[in-house]
Amino acid sequence: MSLSFENIRHSYGADPILKDISLTAKKGEIVCLLGTSGSGKTTLLRLAAGLETLQQGKICLGDTVLADATMSSPPEKRPIGMVFQDSALFPHMSVAKNIGFGLHGMEMDAANRSISTQLLNVGLAGYEERFPHTLSGGEMQRVALARALAPAPEVMLLDEPFASVDVTRRRQLREDARMALKQSGAVTLIVTHDPDEAMEIADKIAVIEQGSLAQFGRPEDLFLKPESALVAGMFGDAMAFEARFAGGQADFVFGSLSLADTPLGTPTGAVGKVILRPDAIHLRPAEAGSNSPYVIEDLRFVGHHWLANVVLRARPQAARLRVQLADADRFNLGMIVDIEYDSSAAFAFPPHTGA
């Protein structure tokens, strides 16, 4: 069973917040709604939950219409579980009672088995008698996830669920949450503004820009085949530079990119963008007496690789290029270098293609 949004439009007063959004999330699939604050992603989540009244379009779960311009089923009638940034646990209830809150009507032994199973799935087996004030932020979010999953909803909606968790524990929480959600088989939508988080947890990513769907697809498609400068710039520590398009290439402050094809209608001299990732750039020491305009300004070890900052010799304040190096044996501060680009990870966008 899929959750589908068809031509969703929504405004707050005269301000449009969603503009003709259409996408489908399938059963067992985790879809991340990725975008900056104010892009409309949380509004789309609230419309799915029934917390906002749909103005235009249609939201369906399988063949059942949850909402359209003429009707909207109330939140409590929708088979949906929700987890917010704030875990919103009941402070006077134990962990077990928090999780069991939505299991009214279930036989006690069955409810207790469900509670234990959910705690096991989120890595908190044995926490039944603990109270929220004794838990860390990450543990509270795990309990909130277990509570939402306990009634076996067909759809799970999560709004920035990991944002308040300590960064050192966030990755493990994301991994455990992904496995619990996949095991549940529910359709899952997760709102996030963090591209790395979306890459780590999602089966598909919907990038929303100012209320419009910029691109929707698998993480690898968005990373390797971005359809706009916005999408390309979200992933891989990317850098954006203004570029001028002419003669089958994009010229920018650090040289030129050869273009396999320039979109039809791109006028000579059109100004767009070049998007580069640090691992798409290759340095080599310039030969003695070279007039290369590039020099290494900074060089440092950052974990699995080295990072070099390259600037223009004549205008070091004009721009900076971050370059990932496997090692720094051949390089040093102040070295004059030549630059080459890996076309598979360097992207150029004339203005009419999203720059």
C-alpha positions in Angstrom: 0.0 0.0 0.0 1.4 3.4 -1.0 1.0 6.9 0.3 0.5 9.3 -2.6 0.4 13.1 -2.9 -1.2 14.4 -6.1 -0.8 18.0 -7.2 -0.7 19.4 -3.6 -1.0 23.1 -3.4 -1.1 25.0 0.0 -0.9 28.6 1.1 -0.8 30.5 4.3 -2.8 33.6 3.5 -1.4 35.0 0.3 1.9 33.1 0.6 2.1 29.8 -1.3 4.0 27.2 0.7 3.5 24.1 -1.5 3.3 24.4 -5.3 2.0 21.4 -7.2 3.8 18.6 -5.3 3.3 15.0 -6.5 5.1 12.0 -5.1 4.5 8.5 -3.9 6.0 6.5 -1.0 5.6 2.8 -1.2 5.0 0.2 1.6 8.2 -0.5 3.4 9.9 2.5 1.9 11.6 5.3 3.8 11.3 8.7 2.0 13.1 11.7 3.3 11.7 15.2 2.6 14.8 17.3 2.4 15.0 21.1 2.3 15.8 24.2 4.2 13.6 25.8 6.8 10.5 27.3 5.2 10.7 25.1 2.1 7.3 23.4 2.9 8.5 19.9 3.9 6.9 20.0 7.4 3.6 21.4 5.9 3.5 18.4 3.6 4.0 16.1 6.6 1.2 17.8 8.6 -1.1 17.5 5.6 -0.5 13.7 5.5 -1.2 13.5 9.3 -4.4 15.6 9.0 -3.1 18.3 11.2 -3.6 20.8 8.3 -6.7 21.0 6.1 -5.8 20.3 2.5 -6.6 23.1 0.1 -5.9 21.7 -3.3 -4.9 18.2 -4.6 -5.4 14.8 -3.1 -3.7 12.5 -0.5 -4.4 8.8 -0.8 -3.3 5.7 1.1 -3.7 2.9 -1.4 -7.2 3.3 -2.8 -8.5 5.3 0.2 -8.6 9.0 -0.1 -7.4 10.6 3.1 -8.0 14.2 2.0 -8.9 16.3 -1.0 -10.3 19.7 -1.5 -13.7 18.6 -0.3 -13.0 16.3 2.6 -10.4 15.4 5.2 -10.5 12.4 7.5 -9.5 13.4 11.1 -6.0 12.6 12.4 -7.3 10.0 14.8 -9.0 8.1 12.0 -5.8 7.8 9.9 -3.6 4.7 10.4 -0.6 6.9 11.0 2.1 7.1 13.7 4.1 10.3 14.4 7.4 11.2 16.0 8.4 14.8 16.5 11.7 16.6 17.2 10.6 16.7 20.9 9.8 13.2 22.0 6.7 14.4 23.9 6.7 11.5 26.3 4.4 11.5 29.3 6.7 12.4 32.2 4.6 10.6 34.9 4.4 7.4 33.0 7.0 4.6 32.8 8.6 3.7 29.4 6.3 0.7 29.2 3.1 2.8 29.8 4.3 5.4 27.3 4.6 2.8 24.6 1.4 1.1 25.6 -0.6 4.3 25.5 -1.9 3.6 22.0 -2.6 -0.1 22.7 -6.0 0.4 24.4 -8.3 -2.6 23.8 -5.4 -5.0 23.3 -5.3 -8.0 25.7 -2.7 -7.3 28.5 -0.3 -10.1 27.7 -0.3 -9.2 24.0 0.3 -5.6 24.8 3.2 -6.4 27.0 4.7 -8.6 24.3 4.3 -5.8 21.8 6.0 -3.3 24.2 8.9 -5.7 24.8 9.3 -6.3 21.0 9.3 -2.6 20.2 11.9 -1.9 22.9 14.1 -4.7 21.6 13.8 -3.3 18.1 15.0 0.2 19.2 17.8 -1.1 21.4 16.2 -0.5 24.8 15.3 -4.0 26.0 14.8 -4.0 29.8 13.8 -0.3 30.0 10.1 -1.0 30.7 10.2 0.5 34.2 12.4 3.5 33.6 10.9 7.0 33.5 11.6 9.7 30.9 13.6 11.9 33.2 16.2 9.1 33.6 16.7 8.8 29.9 19.1 10.6 27.5 17.7 12.6 24.6 18.5 9.8 22.2 16.9 7.2 24.5 13.7 9.3 24.7 13.5 9.5 20.9 13.9 5.7 20.8 11.0 5.4 23.2 8.9 7.8 21.1 9.7 5.7 18.0 8.7 2.5 19.8 5.4 4.2 21.0 4.5 5.3 17.5 5.3 1.8 16.0 3.5 -0.2 18.7 0.0 0.1 17.2 1.5 -1.1 13.8 0.5 1.9 11.8 0.5 1.7 8.0 2.3 5.1 7.8 5.0 6.6 9.9 5.7 10.3 9.9 8.8 11.7 11.6 9.6 15.5 11.8 13.3 16.2 12.4 13.4 13.2 14.9 17.2 13.3 15.5 17.8 17.1 15.5 17.9 17.3 19.3 20.1 14.3 19.8 23.8 14.7 20.6 25.8 14.5 17.4 28.0 11.7 18.7 25.0 9.4 19.2 22.9 10.5 16.2 24.4 8.1 13.7 23.7 5.0 15.8 20.2 6.3 16.5 19.6 6.8 12.8 20.8 3.3 12.0 18.6 1.7 14.7 15.6 3.8 13.6 16.1 2.8 10.0 16.1 -0.9 10.9 13.1 -0.6 13.2 11.1 1.3 10.5 12.1 -1.2 7.7 11.1 -4.1 10.0 7.7 -2.5 10.6 6.9 -2.5 6.8 5.2 0.9 7.2 5.3 3.7 4.6 7.7 6.2 6.2 8.2 9.9 5.6 11.0 11.7 7.5 11.5 15.5 7.4 15.1 16.6 7.6 17.3 19.6 6.6 20.4 17.4 6.8 21.6 15.9 3.5 23.9 13.5 5.2 21.0 12.2 7.3 18.9 11.8 4.3 21.6 9.8 2.5 22.1 7.5 5.5 18.5 6.7 6.3 16.4 7.1 3.1 15.5 4.7 0.3 14.4 7.8 -1.7 14.8 11.5 -1.2 12.5 14.3 -2.2 14.3 17.7 -2.3 11.8 20.5 -1.8 12.8 24.0 -2.7 10.6 26.9 -1.9 7.5 24.7 -2.1 8.4 22.9 -5.3 9.8 19.4 -5.8 13.3 20.0 -7.1 14.1 16.2 -7.5 12.8 12.9 -6.3 14.7 9.6 -6.5 17.1 7.2 -5.0 20.1 8.7 -3.0 22.5 7.5 -5.6 20.6 9.2 -8.4 20.5 12.5 -6.6 24.2 12.3 -5.8 25.4 11.1 -9.2 22.8 12.7 -11.5 21.6 15.9 -9.9 19.1 17.8 -12.0 19.8 21.3 -10.6 22.6 23.3 -8.9 20.5 23.2 -5.7 20.5 19.4 -5.6 24.2 19.0 -6.7 25.2 21.5 -4.0 23.5 19.6 -1.2 25.7 16.5 -1.2 29.4 15.6 -0.8 30.6 18.9 0.8 30.0 20.6 -2.6 31.2 24.1 -3.6 29.4 26.4 -5.9 31.1 28.9 -8.3 29.6 31.3 -10.8 30.4 30.2 -14.3 30.1 31.6 -17.9 29.1 29.3 -20.6 30.7 29.5 -24.1 32.2 27.3 -26.7 31.3 24.0 -25.1 32.8 24.8 -21.7 32.0 26.5 -18.4 34.6 29.0 -17.4 35.0 29.9 -13.7 37.5 31.3 -11.3 39.5 28.0 -11.0 39.6 27.2 -14.7 37.2 25.5 -17.1 35.0 22.5 -17.3 34.5 20.8 -20.7 30.9 20.1 -21.3 29.7 16.9 -23.1 26.7 18.8 -24.2 25.2 22.2 -23.4 21.4 22.4 -23.1 19.8 23.8 -26.2 19.0 27.5 -25.9 21.9 28.4 -23.7 23.2 31.7 -25.0 26.9 32.3 -25.3 28.0 34.1 -22.3 25.2 32.9 -20.1 26.0 32.9 -16.4 25.2 29.8 -14.4 27.0 27.7 -11.8 29.7 25.1 -11.5 29.3 22.6 -8.6 32.4 20.8 -7.5 33.1 18.2 -4.7 36.5 18.0 -3.1 37.1 14.4 -4.3 36.4 15.5 -7.9 39.5 17.7 -8.0 43.0 16.5 -8.7 46.2 18.4 -7.9 49.7 17.9 -9.1 52.8 19.9 -8.3 53.5 22.4 -11.0 56.8 22.1 -12.9 59.6 24.5 -12.1 59.0 27.9 -13.6 55.3 27.2 -14.2 53.0 30.2 -14.4 50.1 28.3 -12.9 47.8 30.7 -11.1 47.0 28.3 -8.2 48.8 27.9 -4.8 48.1 25.8 -1.7 47.1 28.1 1.1 46.4 25.5 3.8 47.0 21.8 4.2 45.6 19.6 7.0 44.7 16.0 8.0 41.0 15.5 8.6 40.7 11.8 9.3 40.6 9.4 6.3 42.2 11.9 4.0 44.0 15.3 3.8 42.3 18.5 2.8 44.1 21.2 0.8 42.8 24.8 0.3 43.8 26.2 -3.0 43.6 29.9 -3.9 44.6 32.2 -6.7 48.2 33.5 -6.4 47.3 36.9 -7.6 44.0 37.2 -5.7 44.0 34.9 -2.7 40.9 36.4 -1.2 38.8 36.0 -4.3 37.8 32.4 -3.8 38.9 29.1 -2.2 38.9 25.6 -3.5 38.8 22.6 -1.1 40.6 19.5 -2.5 40.6 16.1 -1.0 44.0 14.3 -1.0 44.7 10.6 -0.3 48.0 11.7 1.2 50.1 14.9 1.4 53.5 13.4 0.6 54.0 15.4 -2.6 52.5 18.7 -1.4 53.3 21.5 1.1 52.1 25.0 2.0 52.8 27.6 -0.6 53.3 25.1 -3.4 52.3 26.1 -6.9 49.9 23.4 -8.4 48.0 22.5 -11.5 44.4 21.4 -11.3 42.3 18.8 -13.1 38.7 17.9 -12.7 36.8 14.6 -12.7 33.9 15.2 -15.0 31.8 12.5 -13.3 31.7 14.5 -10.1 31.8 18.0 -11.4 28.6 19.6 -12.6 27.7 22.7 -14.6 24.3 24.3 -14.7 23.3 27.1 -17.1 20.8 29.4 -15.7 17.7 27.8 -17.2 18.5 24.4 -15.8 18.2 25.4 -12.2 21.2 27.6 -11.5 
